[in-house]
Amino acid sequence: MFRKTTICWLTALTLVVVAGGAILSLAAPAAIATSPNGNKGLVIYVPAHGEIIHVEASSMEPTQVVSNVGTPTPVPAQTQTQTSSGWWGYCCTGDHSTHNTGSVPLQSPWGPPPITANSSAIEQYLFNQINHDRAIRGLYLYSWNSTLANGARLHSWNMSHCGFSHSCPDGDSANGCMRITYEFPNNNDCGECISSTLGDGTLANEEAKIGSIQEGMVNEPDSPSSWHRIHLTSQTLHSVGVGVYVSPSGWVYSTEDMVA
């Protein structure tokens, strides 16, 4: 009898404690805070479990997602990734030992690339961003190369017609940086990054979106397959040319060509 009564009392006490914990959880204090990615939301402390839960605000903008597309073979297939803000493609080729075995001239089936209202400003913005990202990592700065920039500008213009690709129609072939090698036959290394995003026609918005993609590329995981990061933080490449085309519909196409 004593043992059964004790068990009943212990069971009741346990239910009270559990219920009390639930009430404390529901009554937990909340505060507005900013998460590491800059989004504001509610921070709720749950005493029953000793946890802090961060609830993001439902109106926050989607963040960039940098995906890793496999480990490249010496001649990797061209790949591309889509995010909420745009596209970016993998640079050139993983094995540069065969990059200068051939070359292809720049092609302009749609004529010369036009200089749009915001394209020159975005080119300068991206060039500054590339060197800023290098400087904070203790790396030397890339020098601007007008020949590379002209080729990059033409490639961005071509992409607006024939699609997002390194070989559209004047870019890499299966052998590597053949368009860049045509411009610089004796180069020792090369690289290319491309991106595309839809802006709202204002320079600030276009720079913010293309800049977000740029940060996604340079902050890829430090691995042998992260070719954007490898080229943007290279210690063999020295010169870069950036070419941008902004279409009437608001699409921003960017090409960054690098050479040593």
PLY file of the C-alpha trace (Angstrom):
ply
format ascii 1.0
element vertex 260
property float x
property float y
property float z
element edge 259
property int vertex1
property int vertex2
end_header
0.00 0.00 0.00
2.75 2.41 0.96
4.70 1.62 -2.20
1.66 2.07 -4.46
0.79 5.39 -2.83
4.36 6.61 -3.20
4.37 5.70 -6.88
1.09 7.58 -7.40
2.47 10.69 -5.71
5.70 10.50 -7.76
3.69 10.14 -10.95
1.58 13.17 -10.10
4.68 15.19 -9.22
6.27 14.27 -12.55
3.19 15.44 -14.44
3.26 18.75 -12.59
6.93 19.28 -13.40
6.42 18.45 -17.09
3.38 20.72 -17.28
5.31 23.47 -15.55
8.13 23.13 -18.04
5.70 23.42 -20.93
4.16 26.55 -19.42
7.60 28.07 -18.94
8.43 27.27 -22.55
5.27 28.93 -23.79
5.88 31.92 -21.58
9.54 32.24 -22.59
10.70 35.80 -23.15
11.37 36.91 -26.72
13.52 39.67 -28.11
14.31 41.10 -31.51
17.82 40.27 -32.64
19.87 40.12 -35.80
21.24 36.80 -37.01
24.80 36.42 -38.36
23.52 36.81 -41.91
21.90 40.14 -41.05
18.29 38.97 -40.93
16.15 40.19 -38.05
13.89 37.83 -36.16
12.80 36.62 -32.74
15.24 35.11 -30.27
13.35 32.86 -27.81
14.94 31.39 -24.68
13.39 28.10 -23.54
14.20 27.51 -19.82
12.94 23.93 -19.81
15.59 22.87 -22.28
18.25 25.55 -21.94
18.10 26.31 -25.67
18.00 29.53 -27.62
15.89 29.39 -30.76
16.31 32.01 -33.48
13.19 32.44 -35.60
13.91 34.31 -38.82
11.49 36.97 -39.96
9.22 35.61 -42.69
9.85 38.59 -44.97
13.61 38.08 -45.21
15.28 37.90 -48.61
16.55 34.45 -49.70
20.27 34.01 -49.19
22.81 32.85 -51.74
23.49 29.11 -51.76
26.89 28.06 -53.05
26.79 24.52 -54.28
29.73 22.29 -55.01
29.50 20.32 -58.24
31.66 17.26 -57.88
35.39 16.79 -58.25
36.55 17.82 -61.72
38.47 15.53 -64.00
41.42 17.00 -65.92
38.83 18.23 -68.44
35.63 18.76 -66.43
32.26 19.24 -68.01
30.92 22.79 -67.85
28.56 23.14 -64.92
26.32 25.84 -63.59
24.38 26.60 -60.46
21.15 28.54 -60.04
20.24 30.57 -56.97
17.47 33.00 -56.17
19.60 35.83 -57.55
21.16 34.33 -60.65
23.55 31.88 -62.20
27.26 31.28 -62.12
29.38 28.83 -64.04
32.52 26.91 -63.26
35.74 28.50 -64.47
37.68 27.25 -67.38
39.33 23.89 -66.73
40.85 22.17 -63.73
44.05 21.00 -65.37
45.87 23.90 -67.02
48.64 21.70 -68.42
46.79 21.46 -71.74
45.20 24.91 -71.81
47.48 26.31 -74.53
47.37 23.39 -76.96
45.03 25.38 -79.18
43.07 28.59 -79.44
39.90 29.99 -80.94
39.35 33.58 -82.08
36.71 35.80 -80.54
33.45 35.53 -82.45
30.84 38.24 -82.77
27.84 36.87 -84.68
25.66 39.56 -83.09
28.04 42.40 -83.76
30.14 44.37 -81.27
28.99 44.55 -77.65
27.14 47.76 -76.77
28.13 49.82 -73.75
24.98 50.20 -71.67
24.17 52.76 -69.03
25.27 50.66 -66.07
27.67 48.15 -67.63
30.84 50.23 -67.21
30.02 51.03 -63.59
29.38 47.36 -62.79
32.66 46.36 -64.45
34.52 48.78 -62.19
32.53 47.56 -59.19
33.42 43.92 -59.84
37.09 44.74 -60.46
37.20 46.57 -57.13
35.39 43.69 -55.40
37.82 41.12 -56.80
40.80 43.05 -55.47
39.07 43.77 -52.16
38.51 40.05 -51.66
42.16 39.42 -52.48
43.46 42.19 -50.22
41.62 40.96 -47.12
43.22 37.56 -47.70
46.70 39.07 -47.87
47.06 38.47 -51.62
48.52 40.79 -54.25
46.03 42.74 -56.37
45.17 41.83 -59.94
46.05 44.38 -62.60
43.46 45.46 -65.15
43.96 44.22 -68.70
42.01 45.93 -71.47
42.46 43.06 -73.94
40.92 40.63 -71.48
38.16 43.13 -70.70
37.24 43.53 -74.38
37.03 39.76 -74.82
35.05 39.38 -71.59
32.63 42.11 -72.66
32.06 40.40 -75.99
31.46 37.07 -74.28
28.86 38.61 -71.93
27.13 40.16 -74.94
27.16 36.79 -76.73
25.73 35.01 -73.69
22.70 37.30 -73.80
21.92 35.75 -77.19
23.07 32.14 -77.07
22.78 31.26 -73.40
24.77 31.06 -70.19
27.92 29.15 -71.04
31.71 29.41 -71.20
31.49 28.34 -74.86
28.75 30.55 -76.19
30.01 30.60 -78.92
33.52 31.93 -78.36
34.52 30.46 -75.01
36.24 27.37 -73.71
36.26 24.14 -75.60
37.05 20.79 -74.05
40.74 21.76 -74.12
40.48 24.70 -71.75
40.87 28.47 -72.02
41.18 28.59 -75.78
39.63 32.02 -76.23
41.97 33.53 -73.64
44.88 31.65 -75.22
44.01 33.26 -78.56
44.42 36.65 -76.88
47.55 35.60 -74.96
49.26 32.71 -76.81
52.16 32.47 -74.35
50.20 32.54 -71.10
51.10 30.17 -68.29
47.72 30.02 -66.59
44.17 31.19 -67.22
40.75 31.28 -65.64
37.22 32.47 -66.27
34.19 33.12 -64.08
30.77 33.96 -65.49
27.55 35.01 -63.81
24.08 36.23 -64.67
21.33 37.79 -62.60
18.09 39.71 -63.11
18.10 43.25 -61.77
15.44 45.93 -61.55
17.20 48.45 -63.78
18.82 50.46 -61.00
22.58 50.43 -60.60
22.44 49.85 -56.84
20.24 46.77 -57.24
22.31 45.33 -60.08
25.56 45.81 -58.17
24.07 44.27 -55.03
22.85 41.17 -56.87
25.95 40.59 -58.97
28.09 41.36 -55.91
26.25 38.71 -53.90
27.04 36.12 -56.56
30.66 37.28 -56.59
30.90 36.71 -52.85
29.36 33.28 -53.28
32.07 32.35 -55.76
35.05 33.59 -53.75
33.69 32.00 -50.56
33.22 28.54 -51.99
34.54 25.76 -49.75
38.32 25.52 -49.81
38.56 22.35 -51.89
40.20 21.17 -55.14
36.85 21.44 -56.94
36.12 25.08 -56.02
37.40 26.61 -59.24
35.84 30.03 -58.71
37.65 30.38 -55.40
40.86 28.95 -56.87
40.95 31.48 -59.70
39.82 34.47 -57.64
42.42 33.76 -54.94
45.12 32.47 -57.30
48.79 33.15 -56.66
49.75 32.46 -60.28
47.22 34.61 -62.16
48.06 38.32 -62.26
45.79 40.15 -64.72
42.03 40.34 -65.05
39.52 41.85 -67.43
35.84 42.21 -66.55
33.13 42.59 -69.16
29.46 43.25 -68.39
26.37 43.53 -70.53
23.01 44.72 -69.16
20.06 43.76 -71.36
16.97 45.95 -71.86
14.98 43.38 -69.87
17.26 43.82 -66.85
19.49 40.76 -67.11
23.10 41.39 -66.11
25.74 39.15 -67.71
29.27 39.19 -66.36
32.52 37.58 -67.54
35.80 37.73 -65.62
38.86 36.54 -67.56
42.20 36.06 -65.81
45.65 35.25 -67.13
49.27 34.84 -66.08
0 1
1 2
2 3
3 4
4 5
5 6
6 7
7 8
8 9
9 10
10 11
11 12
12 13
13 14
14 15
15 16
16 17
17 18
18 19
19 20
20 21
21 22
22 23
23 24
24 25
25 26
26 27
27 28
28 29
29 30
30 31
31 32
32 33
33 34
34 35
35 36
36 37
37 38
38 39
39 40
40 41
41 42
42 43
43 44
44 45
45 46
46 47
47 48
48 49
49 50
50 51
51 52
52 53
53 54
54 55
55 56
56 57
57 58
58 59
59 60
60 61
61 62
62 63
63 64
64 65
65 66
66 67
67 68
68 69
69 70
70 71
71 72
72 73
73 74
74 75
75 76
76 77
77 78
78 79
79 80
80 81
81 82
82 83
83 84
84 85
85 86
86 87
87 88
88 89
89 90
90 91
91 92
92 93
93 94
94 95
95 96
96 97
97 98
98 99
99 100
100 101
101 102
102 103
103 104
104 105
105 106
106 107
107 108
108 109
109 110
110 111
111 112
112 113
113 114
114 115
115 116
116 117
117 118
118 119
119 120
120 121
121 122
122 123
123 124
124 125
125 126
126 127
127 128
128 129
129 130
130 131
131 132
132 133
133 134
134 135
135 136
136 137
137 138
138 139
139 140
140 141
141 142
142 143
143 144
144 145
145 146
146 147
147 148
148 149
149 150
150 151
151 152
152 153
153 154
154 155
155 156
156 157
157 158
158 159
159 160
160 161
161 162
162 163
163 164
164 165
165 166
166 167
167 168
168 169
169 170
170 171
171 172
172 173
173 174
174 175
175 176
176 177
177 178
178 179
179 180
180 181
181 182
182 183
183 184
184 185
185 186
186 187
187 188
188 189
189 190
190 191
191 192
192 193
193 194
194 195
195 196
196 197
197 198
198 199
199 200
200 201
201 202
202 203
203 204
204 205
205 206
206 207
207 208
208 209
209 210
210 211
211 212
212 213
213 214
214 215
215 216
216 217
217 218
218 219
219 220
220 221
221 222
222 223
223 224
224 225
225 226
226 227
227 228
228 229
229 230
230 231
231 232
232 233
233 234
234 235
235 236
236 237
237 238
238 239
239 240
240 241
241 242
242 243
243 244
244 245
245 246
246 247
247 248
248 249
249 250
250 251
251 252
252 253
253 254
254 255
255 256
256 257
257 258
258 259
